[in-house]
Amino acid sequence: MDPTNRSAFFIEPASYPRPLQVVGVSVTVLASAKKTGAYEALLQDGVEGSGPPPHHHPWDETFYVTRGEIAFKFGSGDQEQQIVARAGTLVHLPGGTVHSFRFGEGGGQMFNIGSREALEPLFEHLDREISPASPDFERLVAISAEHQSIFQVPGKHP
């Protein structure tokens, strides 16, 4: 996409396409980067204990917790930090930051903004190929890497 080309005004209907199923997290794409011209807006509903393991990618992400509690870890080694974000908390993670999160007791929901077109294609790919009931972790890691999202797999180093 040409970064100098601004997107046109648009309104999305309240009936979005079906949510994408990404290993315990239901992801609704509210606005794709194709339409905004710059960023993605998603809604993530997660069951208790769901969420990705530590990973990093080149795009920024911002999360706004709308329901429940979500434990975020970010950084690595001596610089690792953890917070429990409750409804009303905003968490911003610059591109390249190693991070993970887990939905707390009873699950939760958060609004997620990605700084470029990246999350929607990744989540669509995972929805197509990874079973929510019995996920193939090795395939999940490989698909994520195809989309520049790199998991920190124990025992493996880049």
C-alpha positions in Angstrom: 0.0 0.0 0.0 1.2 3.5 -0.8 1.7 5.2 2.6 1.0 8.6 1.1 -2.5 7.4 -0.1 -5.1 8.3 2.5 -8.0 5.9 2.9 -11.6 7.0 2.1 -14.2 7.6 4.8 -16.0 4.4 5.7 -18.4 3.0 8.3 -18.5 -0.7 9.1 -21.8 -2.3 9.8 -22.6 -3.9 13.2 -22.6 -7.3 11.5 -18.9 -8.1 11.0 -17.7 -11.2 9.3 -17.5 -14.2 11.6 -14.8 -14.0 14.2 -11.5 -15.8 13.5 -10.7 -18.6 15.9 -7.1 -18.4 17.1 -6.4 -21.0 19.8 -8.9 -20.0 22.4 -9.2 -16.4 21.2 -12.1 -15.2 19.1 -10.8 -12.3 16.9 -13.2 -9.9 15.1 -11.6 -7.6 12.5 -13.3 -4.3 13.0 -11.3 -2.4 10.4 -8.6 -3.8 8.1 -5.5 -1.8 7.1 -6.8 -2.1 3.5 -9.6 0.2 4.6 -7.9 2.5 7.1 -4.8 2.9 4.9 -2.5 2.5 7.9 -3.6 0.4 10.9 -5.8 -2.5 11.9 -8.5 -2.5 14.6 -9.6 -5.8 16.1 -11.7 -7.1 19.1 -10.3 -10.1 20.9 -12.5 -12.3 23.2 -10.4 -14.9 25.1 -11.4 -17.8 27.3 -9.6 -18.1 30.6 -5.9 -19.0 30.2 -5.8 -18.3 26.4 -3.3 -16.1 24.8 0.0 -16.3 22.9 3.4 -17.4 24.4 6.2 -14.9 24.3 6.8 -13.5 20.8 7.8 -10.4 18.9 7.1 -8.8 15.6 8.1 -5.5 13.8 4.8 -3.7 14.2 3.5 -1.8 17.2 0.4 -3.1 19.1 -1.9 -1.3 21.5 -4.4 -3.1 23.6 -7.4 -1.6 25.6 -9.0 -4.0 28.0 -12.8 -3.8 27.9 -13.7 -6.7 30.1 -12.0 -9.0 32.7 -8.3 -9.1 33.6 -5.5 -9.9 31.2 -1.9 -10.6 32.4 0.7 -9.1 30.1 4.4 -9.9 30.2 6.8 -7.8 28.1 10.6 -7.4 27.8 13.0 -10.3 28.4 15.7 -11.4 30.8 16.3 -8.9 33.6 14.1 -6.4 31.8 10.9 -8.6 31.8 7.9 -7.0 33.4 4.4 -8.2 34.2 1.2 -6.3 34.8 -2.4 -7.4 35.2 -4.5 -5.1 33.1 -8.1 -4.6 34.2 -11.0 -3.1 32.2 -10.1 0.5 31.3 -6.3 -0.2 31.0 -4.4 0.6 27.9 -1.1 -1.2 27.1 1.1 -0.1 24.2 4.0 -2.3 23.0 6.5 -0.9 20.4 7.5 -3.2 17.5 10.2 -5.6 18.5 9.1 -5.9 22.1 9.0 -9.5 23.3 5.5 -10.0 24.9 2.8 -12.4 25.8 -0.6 -12.2 27.5 -3.1 -14.5 29.3 -6.8 -13.9 29.8 -7.6 -14.2 33.5 -10.4 -15.9 35.4 -13.6 -16.0 33.5 -11.9 -14.8 30.3 -11.9 -11.3 29.0 -12.1 -8.9 26.0 -9.8 -6.3 24.6 -9.7 -3.9 21.7 -6.4 -4.3 19.7 -4.8 -1.9 17.3 -1.9 -3.0 15.0 0.2 -0.3 13.4 0.2 -1.8 9.9 -1.4 -4.6 7.9 -0.1 -7.7 9.7 -2.5 -9.1 12.3 -5.5 -9.8 10.0 -3.5 -11.9 7.5 -1.8 -13.8 10.3 -5.0 -14.5 12.2 -6.8 -15.5 9.0 -4.0 -18.0 8.2 -4.1 -19.4 11.7 -7.9 -19.7 11.6 -7.7 -21.7 8.3 -4.9 -24.1 9.4 -4.8 -24.5 13.2 -7.5 -26.4 15.0 -8.8 -24.6 18.1 -9.5 -28.0 19.7 -6.1 -29.6 19.1 -3.6 -27.0 17.9 -0.4 -28.1 16.2 2.2 -25.9 18.1 5.0 -26.5 15.6 2.7 -25.5 12.6 1.5 -22.4 14.6 5.0 -21.3 15.1 5.9 -21.8 11.4 2.8 -19.9 10.2 3.5 -17.1 12.6 7.1 -16.8 11.4 5.8 -16.6 7.8 4.0 -13.4 9.0 7.1 -12.0 10.9 5.7 -12.9 14.3 8.5 -14.9 16.0 7.7 -17.1 19.0 10.3 -17.6 21.8 10.4 -21.4 21.7 12.1 -22.9 24.7 15.4 -24.7 23.8 15.5 -23.0 20.3 17.6 -19.9 19.6 17.7 -17.9 16.4 
